[in-house]
Amino acid sequence: MAISTIRTRSTIAAAAATAGTLLLAGCGGSAGSSGSTEEAAEGPGGLTVVAGFYPLEWAAARVGGDRVEVSSLTPPGAEAHDLELTPQDVAAMSEADLLVYLEGFQPALDEAAENEAADTAWNAGQAADLSLTAEPGHEGETAEEHAEHAGEGEEGEEPVDPHFWLDPTRLAAVGDALAAELSEADPDGAAAYEENAAALRADLESLDAEMQAGLANCAVHTLVTSHDAFGYLANRYGFEVVGISGLSPSQEPEPAQLAEIATLVRERGVTTVYTETLVDPAVAETVAAEAGVRTAVLDPLEGLTDESAGEDYLEVMRANLATLQEGQSCS
């Protein structure tokens, strides 16, 4: 059976070789319902930006400031992987000065970006360094069984992990690149965009420093999560992540896989299995009950909801930090 894991620091160099491979293709819009782009573009720069989902929306708003009006195609409380575009969304995309999306993360958006916004679409993955891949884990195999899988993924078919924003330093890089994209569309605002991106980077580097310090001494180094959304976080802060589902929460695990993950939880001394906002907790709760451990909510920040533990990216990430410090027994 194959437990899906994410490569961490020790294997990042090998995973980087697959950065150019295809992102996992599976993972009602709000942009079109929030008013026309002409109505929205009231700032000094008059630019309208449509983002695919929350982290891109937040970064674009921070960098654009009052010169840019930003909307998101993914409504609050919706699962970003499952985006379905309305005619209003498509119209908003085609009218926008810039479409910020993540190729492969929202399949419905990829084709629309090519057909409706080919000249204005910008793939954030170009700046984020999507250098992690989900690889089938084979915990508990014999040497002979492991050898049978030695060639898996060598043809460049491993799905690339798109969840880069859970590493604040990668989101900072996207902010820097956004400043350049906005400056090209609005040269008069270039200085403002550069200043805003620098302020965003400072906030994200401060968050990163807090997380580095807060997660430096943890008794448990395995994260067991509802789906494989936390690979970049794990890589940045020294964990191994075991996703119960794959890179998309819609990938349902087999009963045998759940049993094996429960065994892994017990063997590794894991005390917490993490459920997520926007994802049905039933499968993760099943694993936790089988292993006799607790559950806690870890937010993958694919979107904000009324249940989110904060008002924006920074607040939710700090709430995630507190959750991890308790769940991973960090001192």
N, C-alpha and C positions, 0 to 999 in steps of 0.2 A: 504494500500500500504506500501511497506517496503523500506524505505530509508536506504541505506547501510552506516553504520557508523563504526568507529573504537573505541574500548574501550580505554579510556585515564587513567590518573594516578589513579583516584578514583576506577577503576575496574581492574587494572592490576593484582592484586593478584588472582582474579577469573579467568582471562583469562589465567594466567600461567598454570592453571590445564590442559589446552588443548594443551600445547606446543608440546606434542608428537603426536598430531593428524595429519592427512594427510594434506599436503599443497594443495592449490588449484591446480588442474591439468588442467591448461589451460593457460595458461598465458598466405641464403646460407652462409655457414661458411667461415671464413677467415683463420683458423689455417692451414688447409691443403694446402692452396694456397700460404702461405708465405714461403715455402721452407720446405725441409725435416727436421726431428728432428735432424738427424746427422749433417746437415749443420748448424743448429741453435745453437747447443751446443758447443760454442767456448769459454765460460767464464772459469775461474779457476776451478769451480766446475763441469762444463760440464753437468749441469742438464737442462732438458727441462720441462717446465710446460705449460699445456694447461688449460685455464680458460673458464668457460661457457659464461661469459659476463663481461662488463667493470669494475664494482667495484671490482670483484674478480681478474681480470687481473691487475688492478692498485695496489691493495694490494700485490699481489704476486710479482710484479716487484719491489715494494718498499722494501719488505722484502728480496727478493732474491738478489737484487743488481746485480753486475757484475758477480756473480757466476751462474746466472740462465738466461735462455732465455725463455721469456713468450710470448705466443700468445693467442688470443681469438677466440672462435668458432663463436661469433656473430660479423659480420662485422660492421664497423662504419656506423651509419645511419639506421641500421636494428632494428626492434622491437624485443627485447630480448625474450619476451614471445613466439614469433612465430618461434623460431629457427627450421630450418630443416637442418639435417646433410647431407653433401655430402660424397661420398666415401673417398675423401681426408681428410675430417674432422675425419672420423672414423679411418683412418690410423694414423693420427696425434695423436689421443687419445690413440691408442693401443701402439704407440711407445714412448709416453711421460713417463718421470719419475714420474710425478704427474699430475693427473687431478683434478682440483679444480672446483667444481660445487655446485649448491644449489638444493637439492632434491625437486622436485615438482614444481619448478619455470619454468623449461624448459622441458616439458614432453618428448620431443624427446631425450633429453640427458640422462634421467634417465635409460631407458632400455639399451641404448648404453653403459653407464657407467658400468652397471652390466655385460653386455655380453663381452665388449671389454677391460675394464680396471678395472676389479674387484679387482685386487691386488694393484692398484695405485690410484684409485679414492678416493677423500676425500670430504665429504659433509660439506661445510662451516656452514650450519645450526647447526651443532653440537656445534660450538663455539659461535654462534651469539645470543643464547637465543631467539628463536622464540616464544615469550610469548604473542603476540597479536593475537587476532582472529577478523575477520570481523563478526559482528553480525547484523542481520536485525534491523534497527532502526524503531521505531513506533511513531515518533513524531506526536502529535496531536490526539492520540487515547484517548478514554475514559478509565476509570479504568477497565470497563468490557472488552473492546477490548484488553487492555494490558494483562489482565489475561489470555486471550485465547492463548497468545504467551509465557506464563511464562515458559513452559517446553522446548522451542525450544533450540536445541543445547546441551541438557543435555546428549545425547548419544554420545558426542564426535565427532559430525559431522560438527561442524563449521569449515570453512576453515581457516587455519593458514595464517597470513599475512607474506609473505616472504621478504618484502622490508626493511630488517633490516639496510642496509647501510646508510639510511637517518638519523639514530642516530649515530653520529661519535663514540660514546663510544662502540657501538656494533661492528663496523668495526675494532676498535682497538683490541678488544678481538679476532677477526678473525686473525688479524695480528700476535698476540702473538702465536696463535695456528699454524699458517702457519710456524713460525720459528721452532717450534718443529717438524712439518712434514718434512720440508726441512732438518733439522739437522739429522733426521733419515736416509734420503736418502744420505746425504753428511755430515758425521760426522766431516770431516776436516773443514767444513764451519760453524760449530755450533756457534762459537763466533761471526762471522760476521752476521749471521742471527739474533741472539739475539740482537746485537747492532742495526741492521737495524729496527727490530721490535720495539725497544725502541724509536728510532727516529720517526718512524711512529706514535706510541702512543703519543709522545709529540706533534706532529703536530695536531693530531686529538683532543687531549685534549685542545689545544689552540683554535682550531676552535670551539669546544663545549663551551668553556668559552665565546668566542665572541658571539655565538648565545644565550647563556643564558642571557648575559647582553643586547643584542640587542632586545630580545623578551620578556623582563621581564615586560614591561609596555605597553600593547597593548589594545586598546579600543575594538577591535573585537576579540572574542575568538573562532569563528567558521571558519574553512577552508573549502571552497567548491571547490573541485578539479575534474578534468576530470574522474579519476578513483582512487580507494582506494590504492594509492601508498604511502601515507604520514602518515600512522598511527604511525610509530615509531617516526617520527619527531614530530608529534602532542603530543604524549605521553611524549616525553622528554621535550618539551618546553611549555606545558600547554595549548594546544589547543584541540578542538574536531574537527574531520575531517568528512565531509560528501562527500562521493564519488558519483559522478553522475553515473558512471559505477561501476562494482565490482572490485575485486582484479586484474582481467585481463581487459584491455581496450576493448577487443572484446565483453564483456558482454553489450548488448544494453539495455538501460532503456526503459520502456514503456512511452508513452506520458503523462499518468496520473502521473507518477513518476516525470517527468520533471516539470509539473505544480506544484506539491507539493513542490519540491525543490525550485522553484522560490518563492513560498509563504514563505517558511522557510527563504530564503535569505532576503526578505523584513522584516519579523517579527524579525529577529535577528540583523538587522542593518548591515548586510554584505554589503560591498561596492565593493568587488572584487571577481570574479569567476576566478579560475585558470585553464588555458589551459596548455598543456604540449608539450614538444618536442616529436617527434616520434608518436604522437597521433593526429588524425584528430580533430581540435578544434570545429567542427560544433555543436556538442551536447552541449558543455559548452557554446558556444556563444549563442545558443538558450535560455538556462537558463538565461544567463546574460541579453539578450535583453528583455525577458519576465519580469525579475525583475527590469529592468532599472538601471543596474549597469555596471561597466567596467569589462574588462578582463585583465589579465596579465599572462605571461608565468612563470610557476614554473617547474623546471627540475627534474624529478625523477631519473635522472642519471642511467638509465638502459643501456645507451650507449651515446657516444659523437657523435655529428654531426657538420657540418660546422656552424650550427646555435647556437651551445652551447655557453653559456656566459662565456667561460673560456677554458683553455687548459687541465685542469685535475680536479680530484675530488675536491680538496681544492678550486680552483678558482670558480668552478660552485656552490659549496655549499655557498660560500661567496656571489655570485650573487643571489642565492636563499634567503639568509638572507636579502639583500637589497630589494628584491622584496616583501618579507613578511613584512618588516618594513613599507613599503609604503601601501601595500594592507590591512594590519591589523591595520593600524593607530597606530603604536608604537611610543612612545616618549623616 
